[in-house]
């Protein structure tokens, strides 16, 4: 894949991804809307084939976009670095997150402490992504908030939002349930409280069904002579779960899989980036400090930058959100297992096959799980392969690829058509 670095592209992207205040002046008044009866073209809607040789995918009820904010595990030292170096609006969003952390909540600057996201800087955190929970949670909130701001600045909006694990923090921001200041406050509360249980257990991803996972857990507990200590912490898809528990029992689980004739070929991997047994009863010791920290926030401070008509599905409740994102909800987020696969399947069931899931994360973690649940998937950025040099334009190319995938799926930006069409031409030319 070639680099998109020629002057014509630089000029275009300076318009496309300018800071939000200057970008607003270039926004077209012709906004493409979506509704249940089909996509209504604006006067600037291009003829079929103008932007791509493929057929127009907008048929029937039209595509519906669900943004998915996933939890921990995909963090890495270079995440967002190229976007911050090249796109002023992304860097401005990152810096505003950090300003709020320091000035409003009195915590040390994440950027100054770690070097994360700093253009031209060096990150001091472990290249493997195994970081202190405090840094994991704050960095995830930063990158997810700023990726969403970037997507919105490109003129895309969402019909639905979901989050899993700490991804529900930024999900509430994207759906307009609270503003940026409150979002950073929630992340800071999580980071502080969860640091108290750091190292209390481990998590393993296993490519088995929930029923098989329960049988495996029962056998491991029986062999260990205990009645608890392992739990399904996440239901990723019909064919994948995460299991969390104490370190000795997770080790015993690995040994069981290796020695079992039925499961010896089962894909299983320990997730060292998860520094605790999240979504299990082992988190109970932090209930009081987490509730106390969240109680100091105004969780009802509605965002003026979110999209009020975005419907939210709860990975905790397994259905459409029908309660406030308050202290009780976020404690359930910590204690109870997530049901990502269940709600993606419910979205497909309720809204049809035109659902497209856009994963907002540092690396595409849920692509296979989304596709197993019957939905189409689009990812944003991904971590570089550990054995290759980092291409300075890597994340920028990936972003434009995601934009093209959204367009091919039938979504239209609110930006002037000429700007958007030229961006896709340049992307093709750079491949």
CORCORLIN-V206805 format. One record per pair of residues at least 24 apart in sequence whose ideal C-beta (glycine too) atoms are under 6 Angstrom apart, sorted by the first residue. I is the first residue (numbers start at 0). J is the second residue. D is the distance in Angstrom with one decimal. If there is no record, write none. Layout:
i=I j=J d=D
i=I j=J d=D
This chain:
i=0 j=430 d=5.6
i=1 j=429 d=4.6
i=2 j=392 d=4.6
i=3 j=425 d=5.9
i=3 j=429 d=4.2
i=8 j=425 d=4.7
i=11 j=421 d=5.5
i=14 j=418 d=5.8
i=15 j=418 d=5.8
i=15 j=422 d=5.9
i=16 j=86 d=4.3
i=16 j=88 d=5.8
i=18 j=87 d=4.9
i=18 j=88 d=5.2
i=18 j=91 d=5.7
i=19 j=88 d=5.5
i=19 j=152 d=5.7
i=22 j=152 d=6.0
i=27 j=415 d=4.5
i=30 j=413 d=4.9
i=31 j=411 d=3.9
i=33 j=61 d=5.3
i=35 j=60 d=5.6
i=37 j=61 d=5.3
i=43 j=416 d=4.5
i=50 j=420 d=5.6
i=50 j=423 d=5.6
i=51 j=407 d=5.9
i=56 j=408 d=5.6
i=56 j=409 d=4.3
i=57 j=409 d=3.8
i=62 j=353 d=4.7
i=62 j=355 d=5.6
i=62 j=408 d=5.2
i=62 j=409 d=4.1
i=63 j=158 d=4.3
i=63 j=350 d=5.7
i=63 j=353 d=5.7
i=63 j=354 d=5.6
i=64 j=157 d=4.8
i=64 j=158 d=5.5
i=64 j=355 d=5.5
i=64 j=410 d=6.0
i=65 j=159 d=3.9
i=65 j=354 d=5.9
i=65 j=356 d=5.2
i=66 j=157 d=4.5
i=66 j=160 d=5.2
i=66 j=173 d=5.9
i=66 j=357 d=5.1
i=66 j=359 d=5.6
i=67 j=161 d=5.1
i=67 j=356 d=5.2
i=67 j=358 d=5.0
i=68 j=143 d=5.2
i=68 j=162 d=4.2
i=68 j=166 d=3.5
i=68 j=169 d=4.7
i=68 j=170 d=4.5
i=68 j=359 d=5.0
i=69 j=163 d=5.4
i=69 j=166 d=4.8
i=69 j=360 d=4.6
i=69 j=364 d=5.4
i=69 j=365 d=5.6
i=70 j=163 d=5.1
i=70 j=164 d=2.5
i=70 j=165 d=5.0
i=70 j=166 d=4.8
i=71 j=135 d=5.4
i=71 j=273 d=5.5
i=72 j=270 d=5.5
i=72 j=272 d=4.7
i=73 j=360 d=5.2
i=73 j=361 d=4.6
i=73 j=362 d=3.6
i=73 j=364 d=4.9
i=74 j=128 d=4.8
i=74 j=135 d=5.8
i=74 j=138 d=5.7
i=74 j=361 d=5.4
i=75 j=128 d=5.0
i=75 j=382 d=4.4
i=76 j=122 d=3.7
i=76 j=124 d=5.4
i=76 j=126 d=5.7
i=77 j=389 d=5.9
i=78 j=142 d=5.7
i=78 j=361 d=3.9
i=79 j=116 d=5.0
i=79 j=142 d=5.0
i=81 j=393 d=5.8
i=81 j=394 d=3.9
i=81 j=395 d=5.8
i=82 j=394 d=5.1
i=83 j=116 d=5.0
i=83 j=118 d=5.3
i=84 j=118 d=4.1
i=85 j=395 d=5.5
i=88 j=152 d=5.0
i=89 j=145 d=5.4
i=89 j=149 d=5.0
i=92 j=145 d=3.9
i=92 j=148 d=4.3
i=93 j=141 d=5.8
i=93 j=145 d=5.0
i=96 j=141 d=4.7
i=96 j=144 d=5.9
i=96 j=183 d=5.7
i=99 j=180 d=5.3
i=99 j=183 d=4.5
i=100 j=183 d=5.6
i=103 j=180 d=5.9
i=104 j=187 d=5.0
i=106 j=187 d=6.0
i=109 j=137 d=5.1
i=128 j=272 d=4.6
i=129 j=271 d=4.8
i=129 j=272 d=5.6
i=132 j=193 d=4.9
i=132 j=194 d=5.3
i=132 j=197 d=5.1
i=132 j=274 d=4.7
i=133 j=190 d=4.3
i=133 j=194 d=5.2
i=136 j=165 d=5.6
i=136 j=186 d=5.7
i=136 j=189 d=5.1
i=136 j=190 d=4.2
i=137 j=186 d=5.7
i=137 j=190 d=5.3
i=139 j=165 d=5.8
i=140 j=168 d=5.6
i=140 j=169 d=5.9
i=140 j=186 d=3.6
i=142 j=361 d=5.5
i=143 j=169 d=3.7
i=143 j=359 d=5.3
i=144 j=169 d=5.3
i=144 j=172 d=5.9
i=146 j=359 d=5.1
i=147 j=173 d=4.8
i=147 j=359 d=5.9
i=153 j=412 d=5.9
i=154 j=412 d=3.5
i=154 j=413 d=3.6
i=154 j=414 d=4.1
i=155 j=412 d=5.9
i=156 j=306 d=5.4
i=157 j=309 d=5.3
i=159 j=310 d=5.1
i=160 j=309 d=5.0
i=160 j=311 d=5.2
i=161 j=312 d=4.8
i=161 j=342 d=5.8
i=163 j=314 d=4.7
i=163 j=337 d=4.7
i=163 j=339 d=4.6
i=164 j=337 d=5.8
i=167 j=332 d=5.6
i=171 j=324 d=4.8
i=174 j=305 d=5.7
i=174 j=309 d=4.4
i=174 j=311 d=5.1
i=175 j=302 d=4.6
i=175 j=305 d=2.4
i=175 j=306 d=5.8
i=175 j=307 d=4.9
i=176 j=324 d=5.1
i=177 j=298 d=5.9
i=177 j=300 d=5.3
i=177 j=302 d=5.8
i=178 j=300 d=5.1
i=178 j=302 d=4.2
i=181 j=296 d=5.7
i=181 j=300 d=5.0
i=184 j=296 d=4.6
i=188 j=292 d=3.5
i=188 j=293 d=5.1
i=192 j=285 d=4.5
i=192 j=288 d=4.7
i=192 j=289 d=3.9
i=192 j=292 d=6.0
i=195 j=285 d=5.3
i=196 j=275 d=5.1
i=196 j=284 d=6.0
i=196 j=285 d=5.5
i=197 j=274 d=5.0
i=197 j=275 d=5.7
i=199 j=275 d=5.1
i=199 j=276 d=5.7
i=199 j=281 d=5.1
i=200 j=243 d=5.9
i=200 j=244 d=5.6
i=200 j=245 d=5.2
i=200 j=276 d=2.8
i=200 j=281 d=5.2
i=201 j=246 d=5.5
i=201 j=249 d=4.4
i=202 j=241 d=5.5
i=202 j=243 d=4.4
i=202 j=270 d=4.6
i=202 j=273 d=4.4
i=203 j=242 d=5.2
i=203 j=249 d=5.8
i=203 j=267 d=5.8
i=203 j=269 d=5.3
i=204 j=241 d=5.4
i=204 j=268 d=5.2
i=204 j=270 d=5.9
i=205 j=240 d=5.9
i=205 j=242 d=6.0
i=205 j=267 d=4.7
i=206 j=239 d=5.2
i=206 j=265 d=6.0
i=206 j=266 d=4.1
i=207 j=265 d=5.9
i=208 j=238 d=5.9
i=209 j=234 d=5.8
i=209 j=240 d=5.8
i=212 j=240 d=4.7
i=219 j=251 d=5.3
i=219 j=252 d=5.1
i=219 j=255 d=5.1
i=223 j=251 d=5.6
i=230 j=279 d=4.5
i=231 j=336 d=5.7
i=232 j=278 d=3.9
i=232 j=279 d=5.6
i=232 j=336 d=5.2
i=233 j=336 d=6.0
i=233 j=337 d=4.6
i=234 j=338 d=4.9
i=234 j=340 d=5.1
i=234 j=341 d=5.9
i=235 j=339 d=5.6
i=235 j=340 d=5.3
i=235 j=368 d=4.4
i=236 j=340 d=4.0
i=236 j=368 d=3.8
i=236 j=371 d=4.1
i=236 j=372 d=5.5
i=237 j=371 d=6.0
i=238 j=371 d=5.6
i=239 j=368 d=5.7
i=243 j=276 d=4.1
i=243 j=279 d=4.9
i=244 j=276 d=5.8
i=278 j=336 d=4.9
i=282 j=333 d=5.1
i=282 j=334 d=5.6
i=290 j=326 d=5.1
i=293 j=326 d=4.6
i=293 j=329 d=5.9
i=298 j=325 d=5.3
i=312 j=342 d=4.4
i=314 j=338 d=5.2
i=314 j=339 d=5.3
i=314 j=342 d=5.7
i=317 j=341 d=4.8
i=340 j=372 d=5.5
i=343 j=369 d=5.9
i=343 j=372 d=4.0
i=343 j=374 d=5.5
i=344 j=372 d=4.8
i=347 j=373 d=4.5
i=347 j=374 d=5.4
i=355 j=408 d=5.0
i=377 j=401 d=5.6
i=377 j=404 d=4.6
i=399 j=426 d=4.5
